[in-house]
Amino acid sequence: MPLKMKELIEQTGESKSTILYYLKEGLLPEPKKPKPNVALYDDSAVNIIKFIKYLQKNFSYSIAEIKHIFANNRFKFDSSFENLIEAINALRLNSEEEYSKEEFLALAKIDAKELEEYIQKGYINAGAYGKSEVAIIEILKRAKQMDLDFTLIDSYVAHAKVLAKLENDIGSGLLNDDSKEHNGRYELLFDIILKLKPYIFNSHTVKEHQKRINDEKSI
C-alpha cells in the first residue's frame, strides 16, 4: 500500500529531510504523484530506510558505500528472508575485493579440481570469491598438511545445513507474520545471524575448554 510522507516518517522514525536526502541520492524509488503536492511512496521504502540505518549503525557505512552495495545487488526489499540473505552476502563482498575464478585459483594456489572438491564438501561457496575464501583455503591446506581429522570440519558443515534450514523457515515465518509488529524484524534477524549465532558458538567453545582445565586441576 502506498505511503504518504507522514506515514513513512512514522514507520521508520526518520526525519523528512533524511528521507528526501535518500531519495535525492537514488536510494529510494521515486514516489508516484497522482495530484500536485501529493507524493505516494512504495511501501518497500520502509525496509530500504531500515536497512540503510542498520548499515550505518552496525557497519559505519557511508552513503556512498551503501549506494555501491545497492548498485551491485538487486534487492527487492520485500518481506522475504531470501532478500535478507542476499543483503548479508552483499555486506561481506562489499568489504573486500571480489575475484574471478581464475584469479582466485592463482591466489589460493589450488587447481580447479581441488576447488570443486571443497565446494562439494561444503567448505567453500561457489561463485563468490574474495579474500575470505582465500583465507579459508589456506586454513584447509594447513589442516591437510598436519593430517587434521576433518570430522570436525565436516561436522561444522552438517550442523550449518541444519541451522540454515531453521534460519530460513523461522526467518521467513517472522517476516511474513502479519500478527507481529513489522518494525524491527529485519534488524532482529540480522542481529541473530551476524552477532548472536557466532557469539553462542564461540562462547560454548570457551566454556568447554575451561571445563576441561578445571577437570584436570581436580584430578
HUCORLIN-V126528 format. One line per field, one symbol per residue. phi: phi as a letter, one per 20 degrees, with the letter a starting at -180 (. if undefined). psi: psi as a letter, one per 20 degrees, with the letter a starting at -180 (. if undefined). burial: I if it has 24 or more other C-alpha atoms within 12 Angstrom, else O. A space follows every 10 residues. Layout:
BEGIN
phi = ???
psi = ???
burial = ???
END
This chain:
BEGIN
phi = .gceggffff edmeefffff ffffenedff fecfcgmcdd efffffffff fgfffffecl feffffffff febeeeleed fgffffffff ffffebfedf gfffgffelc dfffffffff enecefnccc ffffffffff fffffelfff gffffgffff ffffffgfff fffffdeffd ffgnfffffg fffedfgfff ffffffffff fffffffef
psi = pqqrgghggh hhjqrghggh ghghijiqqp qqnhqpjopo qqiihghggh gghgggghik qrhghhhggh hjpnqhlalq hghgghgghh gghhirppqr gggggghilr rhggghghgh ijhqpqhopa hghghghggh ghgghjlqoj hgghhggghh hghggggggg ghgghjoiiq phpigggghg hgghggghgg ghhhgggggh ghghhhhi.
burial = OOOIIOOIOO IIOIOOOOII OIOOOOIIIO IOOOOOOOOI IIIIIIIIII IIIIIOOOOO OOIOOIIOII OOOOIOIIII IIIIIOIIII IOIIOOOIOO IOOIIOOIOO OOOOIOOIOO OOIIOOOIII IIIIOIIOOI OOOOOOOOOO OOOOOOOOOO OOOOOOIOOO IIOIIOOOOO OOIIIIIOII OOIIOOOOOO OOOOOOOOOO OOOOOOOOO
END
